[in-house]
Amino acid sequence: MHYRRVWSVLALPFALACVLSASPATAQHADDEKAIRQDVEEYVKAFNKRDVKAIVAQCTDDVTYVDETGRIVRGREALAKDFERFFADNPIRKIRVQVETIQFVKSDVAIVDGVADLNPPLGGRPIAGRYTAIRVKQDGKWMVASVREVAEELPSNYDRLKELEWMVGDWVDQGEGTTVRSTVRWSRNKNFLVRKFAVKREGKDLITGTQRIGWDPSRNQIRSWVFDSDGAFFEGFWIRDGDQWTARVTGVLQDGGKASGTMTYTYIDNDTHTFQSRDRVVDGEPVPDVEEVKVVRVPPAAKQAD
């Protein structure tokens, strides 16, 4: 599969799974297929208007949705919440539909296999996902009773990022009244390393944040993004020299100020690395470096005690 489709299934909740059109009508089921096609057209309109009520109105009370990971959503109410979350996270996306087959296994049961296209948030090539839906005829209407997403093998940038796999785990560094705890995990399909961190000073919460480390194919380089609880955000481009990774970072502070610096991570062994922040500048003025600190892996027993 082309890399642009890497999150084709990840980004498509039940909202796309329901959107299935009809195959060419047969004489026996022409009216039923016409009705399904009309329902699909109305569904697409409702989806693109973010009308959750109209969307779930096409589903049975006990509708079941199974995504490609095996996650199950049961019932119209739970499904409505799924839609609401999806629309909140994806306010500008729209869909279009193409069906491959539609088969009537009984006079009131139809199996529909199709592909729904979701436009990416920044334009470009639509993202397609494949689904099988079962529609049942209730009180003269063809309702969606179940949907199952078909898992597809998604491309991964793991080979580009595996040099940083030693970062995965739970870490802590302490010094002069300040404690930094962090947790690093792979994202699904290992396309990103996701680091969550929390800083305490003299036992009081100071700042929290998230760092995402990925591969930028346009620059053929590791790239990172940081978002912290103060409202600041940063991006960095990484260069490796042996067991040392250096990231040149630039960002915007909560008040609109500009900041930059150089972050260096040095691998010592599987349980130890060092971190240093230098060449720091805020609004054109240099600020003191952060001296190199030793970061150690938190053993399982200590994690359980926490």
C-alpha positions in Angstrom: 0.0 0.0 0.0 1.2 3.5 -0.7 2.6 5.3 2.3 0.0 8.1 2.0 -2.6 5.6 3.2 -0.7 4.7 6.4 -3.6 5.8 8.7 -6.4 4.8 6.4 -8.1 2.5 8.9 -6.8 4.3 12.0 -8.6 7.5 11.1 -11.9 6.0 10.1 -14.4 5.1 12.8 -17.8 3.6 12.4 -18.8 6.8 10.6 -17.2 5.6 7.4 -18.2 2.0 7.9 -21.9 2.7 7.6 -21.4 4.6 4.4 -22.0 1.9 1.8 -23.8 2.2 -1.6 -25.5 -0.4 -3.7 -24.3 -2.5 -6.6 -26.3 -2.5 -9.9 -29.9 -3.5 -9.2 -31.3 -7.0 -10.0 -34.9 -7.4 -11.0 -35.7 -9.2 -7.8 -34.2 -6.6 -5.5 -34.3 -3.5 -7.6 -36.5 -1.6 -5.1 -34.5 -2.7 -2.1 -31.2 -1.7 -3.7 -32.7 1.7 -4.7 -33.8 2.2 -1.1 -30.3 1.3 0.3 -28.7 3.7 -2.2 -31.0 6.5 -1.1 -30.2 5.8 2.5 -26.5 6.0 1.7 -26.9 9.3 0.0 -28.7 10.7 3.0 -26.1 9.2 5.3 -23.3 10.9 3.4 -25.1 14.2 3.6 -25.6 13.8 7.4 -22.0 12.8 7.9 -20.7 15.8 6.0 -23.0 18.1 8.1 -21.8 16.4 11.3 -25.4 15.4 12.1 -24.9 12.6 14.5 -28.6 12.1 15.2 -29.4 11.6 11.5 -26.4 9.2 11.1 -27.3 6.8 14.0 -31.0 6.9 12.9 -29.9 4.6 10.1 -28.7 2.0 12.6 -30.5 -0.6 14.7 -30.8 -0.2 18.4 -28.3 -3.0 19.0 -25.9 -2.2 16.1 -22.4 -3.7 16.5 -19.2 -2.2 15.1 -15.9 -4.0 15.1 -12.8 -2.1 14.0 -9.7 -3.6 12.5 -8.1 -4.0 16.0 -11.0 -5.9 17.4 -12.4 -3.0 19.4 -16.2 -3.4 19.7 -18.8 -0.7 20.0 -22.3 -1.9 20.8 -25.6 0.0 20.7 -26.8 3.2 19.1 -25.9 5.4 22.1 -22.3 4.2 22.3 -22.0 4.7 18.5 -23.3 8.3 18.8 -20.5 9.1 21.3 -18.0 7.6 18.9 -19.2 9.9 16.1 -19.1 13.0 18.4 -15.5 12.3 19.3 -14.6 11.7 15.7 -16.2 15.0 14.6 -14.6 16.9 17.4 -11.1 15.6 16.3 -11.8 15.9 12.6 -14.0 19.1 12.0 -13.4 19.5 8.3 -13.2 16.0 6.8 -15.8 14.7 4.3 -16.5 11.4 2.7 -17.5 9.8 -0.6 -18.4 6.1 -1.2 -18.0 3.3 -3.7 -19.5 -0.1 -3.2 -18.1 -3.3 -4.7 -20.8 -5.8 -4.0 -24.2 -6.1 -2.4 -25.8 -9.4 -1.8 -29.2 -10.3 -0.5 -28.8 -13.5 1.6 -32.5 -13.3 2.7 -35.4 -11.1 1.6 -34.7 -8.9 4.7 -30.9 -9.2 5.0 -28.2 -7.7 2.8 -24.4 -7.9 3.0 -22.6 -4.9 1.5 -18.9 -4.7 0.8 -17.5 -1.4 -0.1 -14.8 1.3 0.2 -15.3 4.8 1.8 -12.9 7.6 1.0 -12.1 10.2 3.6 -10.4 13.4 2.5 -7.2 14.3 4.5 -7.3 17.3 6.7 -4.9 19.3 4.6 -6.1 18.1 1.2 -4.3 15.7 -1.1 -5.2 12.2 -2.0 -8.3 10.7 -0.3 -7.8 7.9 2.2 -9.7 4.7 1.6 -10.9 2.1 4.0 -12.7 -1.2 3.3 -15.7 -2.5 5.2 -18.4 -5.2 5.3 -21.8 -4.1 6.6 -25.0 -6.1 7.2 -28.3 -4.2 6.7 -31.6 -5.6 7.8 -35.1 -4.6 6.8 -37.2 -3.3 9.7 -40.6 -1.7 9.2 -39.8 -1.1 5.6 -36.4 0.5 6.2 -32.9 -1.0 5.6 -31.0 -0.5 8.8 -27.3 -1.0 9.6 -27.1 -3.9 12.0 -23.4 -4.5 12.0 -20.2 -3.3 10.5 -16.7 -4.8 10.5 -13.6 -3.1 9.3 -11.1 -5.2 7.3 -7.6 -4.9 8.6 -5.0 -3.8 6.1 -1.3 -4.0 6.4 -0.2 -0.5 7.1 3.3 0.8 6.2 5.6 1.8 9.0 8.6 4.0 9.5 9.9 1.7 12.2 13.1 0.9 10.2 13.9 4.7 10.2 13.2 5.0 13.9 14.5 1.8 15.4 17.8 3.4 16.3 15.9 5.2 19.0 14.1 2.1 20.4 16.3 2.2 23.4 14.2 5.2 24.5 11.1 3.0 25.1 10.4 2.7 28.8 10.0 4.8 31.9 12.7 7.2 33.0 13.6 9.6 35.8 16.2 12.2 36.4 16.6 14.1 39.7 18.8 17.0 40.8 18.7 20.2 42.8 15.1 19.9 43.9 13.8 19.1 40.4 12.5 15.7 39.2 11.6 14.8 35.6 9.7 11.6 35.0 9.0 10.5 31.4 7.4 7.6 29.6 8.2 6.6 26.0 6.0 4.3 24.0 5.6 3.3 20.4 2.5 4.6 18.6 0.4 2.1 16.7 2.3 0.6 13.8 5.5 2.1 15.2 5.4 5.2 13.1 6.1 7.5 16.1 7.8 7.4 19.5 5.5 9.2 22.0 7.1 10.6 25.1 5.0 12.0 28.0 6.8 13.9 30.7 6.1 15.6 34.0 8.4 18.0 35.9 8.2 18.6 39.6 10.2 21.2 41.6 10.4 20.7 45.4 7.5 18.2 45.1 5.2 20.6 43.3 3.9 20.1 39.8 5.7 22.5 37.4 5.0 21.4 33.8 3.8 18.5 31.8 3.9 17.8 28.1 4.1 15.4 25.2 6.8 14.8 22.6 6.3 13.0 19.3 9.3 11.7 17.4 8.8 10.6 13.8 10.4 10.4 10.3 10.1 13.2 7.9 10.4 11.7 4.4 10.6 15.1 2.7 13.9 15.8 4.5 15.0 12.3 5.0 15.5 13.1 8.7 14.1 12.3 12.2 11.8 15.1 13.3 10.1 15.9 16.6 7.3 18.0 18.0 6.7 19.0 21.7 3.6 20.5 23.3 3.7 21.5 26.9 1.1 22.4 29.5 2.1 26.1 29.4 0.8 26.4 25.9 4.3 26.4 24.2 5.1 24.2 21.3 8.4 23.3 19.6 9.7 21.3 16.6 13.2 19.8 16.1 15.3 18.2 13.5 17.6 15.4 14.6 21.1 14.4 13.6 23.0 11.3 14.8 26.7 11.0 15.6 27.4 7.5 16.9 25.6 7.1 20.2 24.6 10.8 20.4 21.4 12.4 18.9 21.3 16.2 18.6 18.1 18.0 17.9 18.0 21.7 16.9 14.8 23.0 18.3 12.7 26.1 17.6 9.4 27.0 19.1 6.8 29.5 20.2 6.0 30.3 23.8 2.6 30.9 25.3 3.0 34.7 25.1 4.1 34.6 21.5 7.8 34.8 22.2 10.3 32.8 20.1 12.7 30.3 21.6 15.4 28.0 20.3 18.0 25.6 21.5 20.0 22.4 21.0 18.9 19.2 22.8 21.4 16.3 23.0 20.6 12.8 24.0 23.5 10.4 24.6 23.0 6.7 24.9 25.1 5.1 27.7 23.5 1.7 28.0 20.0 0.2 28.0 19.2 1.7 31.4 21.1 5.0 31.2 21.4 8.0 28.9 22.2 11.7 29.4 20.4 14.8 28.3 21.7 18.4 27.8 20.1 21.6 26.5 22.4 24.3 25.3 22.6 27.3 23.0 19.3 28.5 24.3 17.8 31.7 23.2 14.5 33.4 24.1 13.4 36.5 22.1 16.9 37.0 20.8 18.5 36.9 24.3 20.7 34.0 25.4 19.6 32.1 28.5 21.7 29.6 30.6 22.4 26.1 29.4 20.9 23.1 31.1 23.9 21.1 32.3 24.1 17.5 31.3 21.9 15.3 33.5 21.9 11.6 33.9 18.6 9.8 33.1 18.0 6.3 34.4 15.4 3.7 33.6 12.7 3.1 36.3 12.8 -0.6 37.3 9.5 -2.5 37.3 9.4 -2.7 41.1 9.7 1.0 41.4 6.9 1.6 38.9 4.6 -0.7 40.9 5.5 1.1 44.1 4.6 4.5 42.5 
